[in-house]
Amino acid sequence: MRLKLWKSQEQGANPDPDLELGRAPRNFINGFPSVAAFIASDPDHSFFIYNAFHRLSSRNLLYLEAEILDLQKQQDDLDFRDSRKDPDVQQCLRSWTKLRTSGDPDQAKRMELIEKIREKLKEYQEALVLQQTVLNMEKPQSGTVEALKLWLDGRLDDEDNLDTHVDESIALFSMRKINRAVTIISMALAVVLLIVSIVTLYLVTNNNIRLALICVFTVVFAGSVHLLTNAKRAELFASTAAYAAVLVVFVSGSLGSQSCCPQG
């Protein structure tokens, strides 16, 4: 799994003209310099994709847990030992002031152990919080990952293999503009589906046909939401149920008004 990290451009910085035009910067040394320049070349920052190192992170957390368990065992052993000593030593198990001011060398070792436990617990808990933050980061789109892999693994070794033919019908569009267009189309389609369904149900007078049309419009709406959005299953069910409820309420109102009309 890989992570998508976002970082806004610093204010006052002079933008690279290649970055503004959406081109990868040129004349960078192969290796980290060229890869970093390519990642930064996208104005939408869609190539800010980095490895999450989940296996190493989980291994590190397991090591920290093992260290803390060992410290806990040491503390339990000290507790058991002190509980069998004279009452003055046992007081150190009940009073922080007594423990802190005790001149007993064994209690000094306990204080050292307490400091180790505090430091290790702090490191462990901070690692847990950071790991949860990483897990909550936005996942990159599969197409963006493939494009980055293609650039890293599929670069030509010989420039003679490069096709110099340029197709004028091919153009590079900003991902931000594409997402905006998809959003507009999705909203327009939702409005059209609602208006067309209501108008159609208003014009149709046969009740059986109306019920059939409700089923058809509901299926079309559910399919459109599934294809045009990233809605989860629960969100898909909720939106489809709300759409169907609007149509049912409209038809029910029409049927009620028709039943109230005097027969000619």
N, C-alpha and C positions, 0 to 999 in steps of 0.2 A: 504494500500500500504506500502511496505517496501523498504528500501534503502540499496544499496550495497556500503559499504565504503572500500577503499583500503588504506593500510599503509605499506610502504616498511620497511624491517627489518633494524634496526640501524646498522651502520658500527661498527665493533669492538665487537659486542655482541656475546656471546657464544651461539650458537644454541642448543636448546633442542634436544637430540638424538631422542626422540619420535616424535618431529616435523619433523625432517629430514626424518624419515622413514614413515611419513604419519600416525602415530598412535596417538590416543588420549592419552594425558598424564595421568598417573595413580596417585593414592594416593593424590587426591585433595579432600578437604572438600566439601560436598554437598552444593549446593547453588551457589552464584556468583563465587566462586573460580573454581568449576568444570565446570560450563557453560563457563566461560572465557577461561579455558584451552582447552575445546573442540573447541571453535570458533577459537582459535589460532593454533590448531593442524593441520589444513589443509595447506600444503605448498603453495597451490595456492590462499589462503586467500578467498576462495569462500564462507565461512561461515560468513564473515563480513557483516552481514545483521542486520539492526536495524530499529526500528519503526520510521516513518517520522512524526507522530503526526500531521497530516494535520488538523484535526478538532480543536485541541488545538491551532495550529499556526494561523489558520484563526480567531479563537475567540480572540486571543491576538491582531491581527491586527485590528479587529473591535473595541476592547477596546481602542487601541491607536488612532484610527480615532475619536472615540467619545470624547476622552480627548482633541484632537486637535481642534475639532469642538467647544467644550466648550470654549477653550482658544481664538479661533477666534471670538466667540460671545462677549467675554469680551472685546476684543480689539475693535470690532465694536462699542460697547456701549461707550467705552472711546472716540473713535473718534467723535461720535455724540455729546457727552457731551462737549468735548473741542471745537467743531466747533461753539458752541453757547456762548462761553465765550468771554472775552476781546481779543483784537488783540495780546497781548503778549503771551497768552496761545495758540492762533491759530497758532502762529509762530512755536510752538513745533511740529505741524503737517507737517511742511514744511522743517524744519532745524534739522538735527541730532545733530549738535553742540548745538543748543538752547535747544533741548530736554535733552541732556546729562548733560548740565551745569545748568539747571533750578533748582531753589530751591523750586519749588512748590511741596508739598507733593503728590499731585495727579500725577505729572509727575514721581516722584520716584516710585509710584506704577506701572506706565506704564513701567518703566525700568525693574522692577521685573517681570512684565508680559512678556516682550520681552525675558528675560532670560529663563523663563519657556517654551515659545514657541520654542526657539532655542533648548533647551534640548530635548523637546518632539518630535520635528520634526526630530532631529538627531536619536533618538531612533527608531522612526517609519520608517525612510528611511533605516536605517541599518537593521531593521527587514525585510523589503521588499527585500533588496538585499540578505540577508541570506536565505530567503524563496525561492527566485528564484534559488539560488545556490543548495539548497536541491532538488528542482524540476528537475534540470538538471542532477542530479546524475544518474549513471547507475542503471537500475533495475535488480535485481537478476533473474536468471533462475528459472522457476517454480519447476523444479526437485530439485534444491538446497534448496529451501524453504521447500519443502515437507520432504527432508532428515533431515533438522534441526528440523522441527516439530516432526518428528518421534523420533528423539533422545530425545527431550524434553518431549514429551507426551507418548511415547511408550516404555519407559524403563521398564524392568521386575522387579516386586517387589520381586519375588522369583527366586533365581538362579536355582532351580530345573526345572523351566519351560524352561530354555535355552536348545536349541538343540545343543548337543555337536558333532553331526556328521559334519564332514568337507568334503566338496566337493572340490576335487583338481582342478576341471575344473572352479571354481569360483575364480576370482582374481580382485583386486582393481587397476584401472588404473588412472593415473593422468589426470585431466581434461584438463590440458595444452597440453598433448600429444594427447588426443582425438581431441581437436580442431585443432591441427596441422595436424592430419591425415585427418580430414574432409576437411580442406583447400586444401590439396594436391589432394585428390580424386575429389573435385569440379573443381580444375584447370585442372586436367587430363581429366575429362569428358567433359569440355568445349572445350578443344583442340581436343579431339576425335570427338565430334559432328561436329566441323567445318571442320576437315580434311575429315571425312567420307562423309559428305554432298557434299563437293566440288568434291571429287573423284567420287562419285556416279553420280553427275550431269554431270561430264565430260565424263563418260563412256556411259551414256544414251543419245541417239540421238533423240528420239521422244520428240517433244516439249510439247505435252500434258502430258506425263509422267513426264517430268521435272517440270512442274508447280505443278503437284500433289505432287511430292517429296518435293518441297519447302514448301508446306503447312504442310506436315507430319513432316519434320525436324523442322519447326518453332514451331509446337505444342510440339514436344518432348523437344526442347530447353527451351520453356517457362515453361513446367512442371518441368524440371530439376532445373531451377533457383528457382522456387517456393519451391521445396522440399528440396533443399540442401543449401539454403541461407536464410538470414533474410531480403531479399530485400523488400522494400516497393512497393506499387502498382505502383507508378510512375516510380521507378527504374526498376521494372519488365517490364513495357511497353517499356521503353527506351532501355533496353538491347535486348529485343525481336525484336523491330523495327530495331535496328542496325544489329542484326544477319540476319534478313530477307533481309535487304538492301544489305548485302554482297552477299547473294545467288542470289538475283535478278540482281545485277550488273554483277556477274559472268556469269549467264545465258544470260543476254543481250549481253555481249561481245561475247559469243560463238555463239549466233544467228546472230550477226552482221558479224562475221567472216565467218560463213557458207553462208550467203546471198551474200558475196563478192566473194566467190569461183566460178570460171567458171563452168558452167554445162558441164558435159562430154557428 
